[in-house]
Amino acid sequence: MPPAVEARPRDVRGYPVPAITPWEGGEPRFALTDHGRSADCARQRRCSVCDVPMPPGPVWRVVGATESAAIAAALASGEPYRNLAPTTEGPGHRACMLYASMVCPYLARPNARRGSSAERPDELTAHVVRGAVRGELGAVVGFGDFEYAVTETQVLFRFLDLVEYLPHDTADTHLAELRAELGRVR
Ligand SMILES: [Zn+2]
């Protein structure tokens, strides 16, 4: 766990609560994004996971299966990747996004399906099924820059200049990368 994430408030089960998560009646609502907290993070260039300011330079986010596939297709064809559609998910540190990609149930949900397919006795079948869903989970992606807009109801982000693409097909794909990143930061 990144140190700044370790320092976050916890829910009753001990899970660290991201910076942009709203609290209702003393309970974090993990599936939601708090407008005020997200706006503060955007304006002060703070990480949406750990709430600590991000240094100048690239920022990271976790993308879902559809965007991951689009990035992979662009890289394969040698085209620059550009997605001008805004998202409500803000940026964060590399370590924080690697960590979030592994533990956040809202990002890691398809993993259960992948796990059950791998339990099939026929190894070849299992391999083919795994291959078919490879990358379905998403990716941790680095961008050179981002823009944001705070509207009355939403905080919208747009990410520019792809600098790193780390796709994952299981929740623990990035464990070694996260360990290495934490070693660099400490
Ligand atoms: Zn962070």
Residues whose N, C-alpha, C, O or C-beta is under 5 A from the ligand:
A	BS01	ZN	C47 V49 C50 D51 G92 H93 C96
